[in-house]
Amino acid sequence: MSAVSFTVLIPARLASSRLPNKPLADIAGLPMVVRVALQARQSTAQRVVVAADSPLIAEACAAHGIDAVLTRADHPSGSDRLAEACTLLGLDGQDLVVNVQGDEPLIDPALIDAVAQVLAGAPSASMGTAAHPIASRDDYLNPNVVKVVCNAQGLASYFSRAPIPFHRDQAGTQWWDAHSSFAPLRHVGIYAYKAGFLRSFPRLTPAPTEGVEALEQLRALWHGHQIAVHLTLQAPGAGVDTPEDLARVRALLQPS
C-alpha cells in the first residue's frame, strides 16, 4: 500500500462549558493539545498543525515546538475553524486533511493513517471516517453512541443516534455477535477531508437530518457527498470531556 500524503489539523478552542481551558490542561507536564499533537506526529502525516482560537493556545504550542495557526474565535464549529486553517496554510483543493480532535491525547497514530488511507482509496468520496463493531446492547441503545450503516462499497449510508440497523424480529435483544460480519457499528469521531471540500463545507445549507440528530456529518450526505468508512476492530481511547476524564488520562500517562 503506497504512502498517502496528508496534513493533520487539530482544532483547539479555549472555552469549554464542562472543562474550562481544556486545551491547556496539564497532563504529565504537557498541555493536552500538545499531547494530542505529539501523538499525531507518530502518524505518517507530513505536517501536524493546531488550529487555535486563542493566542494562549498558539503560545503553548510554540513553546513545545508544535506548529499552530491562529483562527477566528467566533467559529460556530470545528469544521469552520479547519476551513479557515486550510486557507491560512494555502492547501490545494485535492490535499488531504485529517481532523484530530484536540481533546484526544490517547489517539492511535495508526487510526490517523487509516482514515487518510480510506479517503485516498475512495476517489468518489469527499470525506473519510472510522467505525468499529458495537459490543454491548447498552451502547447500541445509547443515544450518545453514534451509529453508522455502510453500503457494499464501504461508504456511509446514514449516521444516527438511534439503534441502527434495527432488527424488526428481535427488537430489545442483543441480536448480533460483535465478532460477526454484520454487527452494528459505532462511529468514531475522526475525519479525513479533501481540503477543497472542507473549505466549502461551512457554506453548505445545514441539513434537516443534521438538525434533528445533531450530527454535522449528515450535512455532507444530504448534499450528495460520499463518506468512506474505515472499519477497525478496536475502540479508540476515549476523549477528555469532563474533569473525571482528565483525571483518568492523567493517571494513565503519569510517569511511574
C-alpha positions in Angstrom: 0.0 0.0 0.0 1.5 3.3 -1.1 2.0 6.1 1.4 -0.6 8.8 1.5 0.4 12.5 1.8 -1.8 14.4 4.3 -1.8 17.1 6.9 -3.2 16.7 10.4 -5.2 19.7 11.7 -6.2 19.8 15.4 -8.9 22.3 16.2 -8.4 23.8 19.7 -11.0 26.0 21.4 -10.2 27.6 24.8 -13.8 27.9 26.0 -15.4 24.7 27.3 -18.5 24.5 29.4 -17.5 21.3 31.2 -13.8 21.8 31.4 -12.6 25.4 31.1 -9.3 26.0 29.3 -9.3 22.3 28.2 -6.6 22.5 25.6 -4.1 23.8 28.2 -5.0 21.3 30.9 -1.8 19.8 32.2 -1.3 16.1 31.5 2.0 14.8 33.0 3.8 18.1 32.4 2.4 19.0 29.0 -0.7 20.9 27.8 -3.3 18.5 26.5 -3.3 19.9 23.0 0.5 19.3 22.8 -0.1 15.7 23.9 -2.5 15.3 21.1 -0.1 16.8 18.5 2.7 14.6 19.7 0.5 11.5 19.2 -0.4 12.8 15.7 3.3 13.2 14.9 3.7 9.5 15.3 1.4 9.0 12.3 2.8 9.3 8.7 1.4 12.9 8.3 3.7 15.3 6.5 2.6 18.0 8.9 0.7 18.4 12.2 -0.8 21.9 12.9 -3.0 23.1 15.7 -5.9 25.4 14.6 -6.2 27.6 17.7 -8.8 30.2 18.7 -6.6 31.9 21.3 -3.1 33.3 21.4 -2.6 31.3 24.6 -3.0 28.0 22.8 -0.7 29.1 20.0 1.9 30.2 22.5 1.7 26.9 24.4 2.2 25.1 21.1 5.2 27.2 20.1 6.8 26.6 23.5 6.9 22.9 22.7 7.8 23.1 19.0 4.3 22.4 17.7 3.1 24.3 14.6 -0.1 26.4 15.1 -2.2 28.9 13.2 -4.4 31.4 14.9 -8.0 31.3 13.7 -11.0 33.5 14.5 -12.6 33.0 17.9 -16.2 33.1 16.7 -16.4 30.0 14.5 -19.6 28.0 15.2 -17.9 24.6 14.7 -14.6 22.8 14.4 -15.2 22.4 10.7 -15.4 26.1 10.2 -12.2 26.5 12.1 -10.4 23.9 10.0 -11.7 25.5 6.8 -10.0 28.8 7.8 -6.9 26.9 8.7 -6.8 25.3 5.2 -6.9 28.8 3.7 -4.2 30.1 6.1 -1.9 27.2 5.2 -2.5 27.6 1.5 -3.6 23.9 1.0 -4.6 22.8 -2.5 -8.1 21.6 -3.1 -7.0 18.0 -3.5 -4.7 18.0 -0.5 -5.9 15.5 2.2 -6.5 16.8 5.8 -7.2 14.6 8.8 -9.1 16.3 11.6 -7.9 15.0 15.0 -9.9 16.4 17.9 -7.9 18.5 20.4 -9.2 16.5 23.4 -7.9 13.0 22.4 -4.4 12.6 23.9 -4.7 8.9 23.5 -5.4 8.9 19.8 -3.9 6.0 17.9 -1.5 7.2 15.2 -2.3 4.1 13.1 -6.0 5.2 13.1 -5.0 8.6 11.8 -3.1 6.9 8.9 -6.0 4.5 8.2 -8.6 7.3 7.9 -6.3 9.2 5.5 -5.8 6.0 3.5 -9.6 5.1 3.3 -10.3 8.6 1.8 -7.3 8.3 -0.7 -8.7 4.9 -1.8 -12.2 6.2 -2.5 -11.9 8.8 -5.3 -15.7 9.5 -5.3 -15.7 10.4 -1.6 -15.2 13.9 -0.1 -14.7 12.6 3.4 -13.3 9.6 5.3 -14.0 8.5 8.9 -13.9 5.3 11.0 -16.2 2.9 12.9 -15.9 -0.3 15.0 -18.4 -3.0 15.9 -20.6 -2.4 18.9 -20.0 -5.0 21.6 -22.9 -4.3 24.0 -26.6 -3.7 23.9 -26.2 -0.7 26.2 -24.0 1.1 23.6 -26.4 0.1 20.8 -29.3 1.8 22.7 -27.3 4.8 24.0 -28.1 8.0 22.0 -24.7 9.4 22.9 -23.1 6.5 20.9 -23.5 7.4 17.2 -24.1 4.6 14.9 -23.3 4.3 11.1 -24.6 2.0 8.4 -22.4 1.4 5.4 -23.1 0.1 1.9 -21.3 -2.6 0.0 -18.6 -0.2 -1.1 -17.8 0.8 2.5 -19.4 4.2 2.1 -21.7 5.6 4.8 -25.4 5.3 4.1 -26.5 7.1 7.3 -25.4 8.1 10.8 -27.9 8.2 13.7 -28.1 8.3 17.5 -30.9 5.7 17.2 -30.2 2.0 17.2 -29.5 1.2 13.5 -29.8 -1.1 11.8 -33.0 -2.1 13.7 -33.8 -5.8 13.9 -37.5 -6.0 13.4 -37.9 -9.5 14.7 -35.5 -9.4 17.6 -36.1 -5.9 19.0 -35.0 -5.4 22.6 -32.4 -8.2 22.4 -28.7 -8.2 21.6 -29.2 -9.9 18.3 -25.6 -9.7 17.0 -22.2 -11.0 17.8 -19.6 -8.3 17.9 -17.2 -10.6 16.0 -19.6 -11.4 13.2 -19.6 -9.9 9.8 -22.7 -7.8 10.5 -22.6 -6.1 13.8 -23.9 -2.6 14.4 -21.1 0.0 14.0 -20.1 2.7 16.4 -18.9 5.9 14.6 -15.5 7.1 15.7 -15.3 10.9 15.5 -12.2 11.3 13.4 -12.5 12.7 9.8 -10.4 13.0 6.7 -11.3 15.6 4.1 -10.2 16.9 0.7 -9.2 20.5 1.6 -11.4 21.9 -1.2 -14.4 20.2 0.2 -13.5 21.3 3.8 -13.3 24.9 2.7 -16.8 24.7 1.0 -18.5 22.7 3.8 -19.4 25.7 6.0 -21.2 27.2 3.0 -23.5 24.2 2.5 -27.0 24.7 3.8 -27.5 22.7 7.1 -29.5 19.5 6.5 -32.8 18.8 8.3 -31.4 15.5 9.4 -28.4 17.3 10.8 -30.7 19.4 13.0 -32.7 16.5 14.2 -29.8 14.2 15.0 -27.3 17.0 16.0 -24.7 15.3 13.7 -22.8 17.7 11.4 -21.6 14.9 9.1 -25.2 14.4 7.9 -24.9 17.7 6.0 -22.4 16.1 3.7 -24.7 13.1 2.9 -27.7 15.4 2.5 -25.9 17.3 -0.3 -24.8 14.1 -2.1 -21.2 13.9 -0.8 -19.9 10.4 0.0 -18.1 9.4 3.2 -15.7 6.5 3.1 -15.6 4.5 6.4 -12.5 2.6 7.7 -13.6 -0.4 9.8 -11.5 -1.2 12.8 -12.0 -3.9 15.4 -10.7 -1.8 18.3 -12.4 1.0 20.1 -10.2 4.1 20.3 -9.1 5.6 23.6 -11.9 7.9 25.0 -11.5 11.7 24.7 -11.4 14.2 27.6 -14.8 15.9 28.1 -15.1 16.1 31.9 -12.8 16.6 35.0 -13.2 12.8 35.6 -12.0 12.0 32.1 -9.0 14.3 32.7 -8.1 12.6 36.0 -8.3 9.2 34.2 -5.9 10.2 31.4 -3.6 11.9 33.9 -3.4 8.6 35.8 -2.6 6.7 32.6 0.1 9.0 31.4 1.7 9.9 34.8 5.4 8.7 34.8 5.9 5.9 37.2 
